[in-house]
């Protein structure tokens, strides 16, 4: 006798939360194959774009334009499908998985959540530690009036 298990469509398999590109303050723009694309959502593991036709399984070069400079990464196209046909033009929706996770995307979420909690009074005490080498310690103490 065979047992068939069916997962509900709501079962979450993603390792990282997806969110809009505007919610990642460190990223200004993303280029795929040197072309600007519309990013539908992004996570530490990959992104969903609209605009380019890329064959599933193909490797792709991405340039993530960050506020602190560009970052070149590589990924693999997981799927590509027709999203719309408008004025005789076909728009594709393409999912790309990064070759390695981009942890800074998730870090922005946790840092933003911590700041929101701080602003809302959710943290009782905040301790900031500053470590300086001996040459900078005197200047630091002087600036703080110690």
C-alpha positions in Angstrom: 0.0 0.0 0.0 1.4 3.4 -1.0 0.8 6.5 1.1 0.5 9.8 -0.7 1.1 13.0 1.3 0.0 16.3 -0.2 1.4 19.5 1.2 -1.0 22.4 1.4 -0.2 25.2 -0.9 0.2 27.5 2.1 3.2 25.4 3.3 6.2 27.8 3.4 9.5 26.4 2.0 11.4 29.7 1.7 14.4 30.2 3.9 14.2 34.0 3.8 11.3 36.4 3.8 10.5 38.1 0.5 9.9 41.8 0.3 9.8 44.8 -2.0 13.0 46.3 -3.2 12.0 49.6 -1.6 12.1 47.9 1.8 15.8 47.2 1.4 17.5 50.6 2.0 21.0 49.3 1.1 19.9 48.6 -2.5 19.3 51.4 -5.0 18.9 49.3 -8.2 19.5 45.8 -9.6 20.8 45.1 -13.1 20.5 41.6 -14.7 22.8 40.9 -17.7 23.7 44.7 -17.5 20.0 45.7 -18.0 17.8 47.4 -15.5 14.9 45.3 -14.4 11.7 45.7 -12.4 12.2 43.8 -9.2 8.9 42.4 -7.9 10.4 41.0 -4.7 13.8 40.1 -3.2 15.2 37.9 -0.4 18.6 36.8 0.8 18.2 33.8 -1.5 17.1 35.3 -4.7 14.7 37.7 -6.5 11.7 37.8 -8.8 12.0 40.2 -11.7 9.8 41.3 -14.6 11.0 42.3 -18.0 13.7 40.0 -19.3 13.3 36.7 -21.0 15.8 34.3 -19.5 15.7 30.5 -20.0 15.3 28.3 -16.9 18.5 26.8 -15.8 20.7 29.5 -17.3 23.3 31.3 -15.2 22.9 35.0 -14.9 25.1 37.9 -13.8 23.5 40.4 -11.5 24.8 43.8 -10.4 23.3 45.1 -7.2 23.8 48.8 -7.0 24.2 49.4 -3.3 24.6 52.7 -1.4 28.2 51.8 -0.6 29.1 50.6 -4.1 28.1 48.0 -6.7 28.1 44.3 -5.9 28.4 41.7 -8.6 26.7 38.3 -7.9 25.7 35.3 -9.9 22.6 33.2 -9.9 20.6 30.6 -11.7 17.2 31.1 -13.4 14.7 28.9 -11.6 11.7 29.7 -13.8 10.5 32.2 -16.4 7.0 32.6 -17.6 4.9 35.0 -19.6 3.4 37.6 -17.2 1.6 39.8 -19.7 1.1 40.6 -23.3 0.6 44.3 -23.9 0.7 46.3 -27.1 2.2 43.3 -28.9 5.1 43.0 -26.4 5.6 40.0 -24.1 6.6 40.7 -20.5 8.2 37.8 -18.6 8.3 37.1 -14.9 11.6 35.4 -13.9 12.8 33.9 -10.6 16.6 33.9 -10.0 18.3 32.1 -7.1 21.6 33.6 -6.0 24.6 31.3 -6.0 25.2 32.3 -2.4 22.8 34.0 0.1 23.1 37.7 0.5 22.8 38.0 4.2 22.8 41.8 4.3 19.2 41.7 2.8 17.9 39.9 5.9 20.1 42.0 8.2 18.3 45.2 7.0 15.1 43.6 8.2 16.3 42.7 11.7 18.1 46.1 12.1 14.9 48.0 11.1 12.8 45.8 13.5 15.2 46.6 16.3 15.1 50.3 15.6 11.3 50.2 15.5 11.2 48.4 18.9 13.6 51.0 20.3 11.6 53.9 19.0 8.4 52.3 20.4 10.0 51.9 23.8 10.2 48.1 23.6 13.8 48.0 24.9 14.4 48.9 28.5 18.1 49.7 28.3 20.5 50.1 25.4 24.2 49.7 26.0 26.6 51.0 23.4 30.2 49.9 23.7 33.0 51.7 22.0 36.4 50.1 21.6 39.3 52.3 20.6 42.9 51.7 20.2 45.2 53.7 22.6 45.8 56.5 20.1 42.1 57.2 19.7 41.0 56.6 23.3 42.2 60.0 24.5 40.4 61.8 21.7 37.2 59.8 22.4 37.4 60.7 26.2 38.0 64.4 25.4 35.1 64.5 23.0 32.8 63.1 25.6 34.0 65.5 28.3 35.6 62.7 30.5 
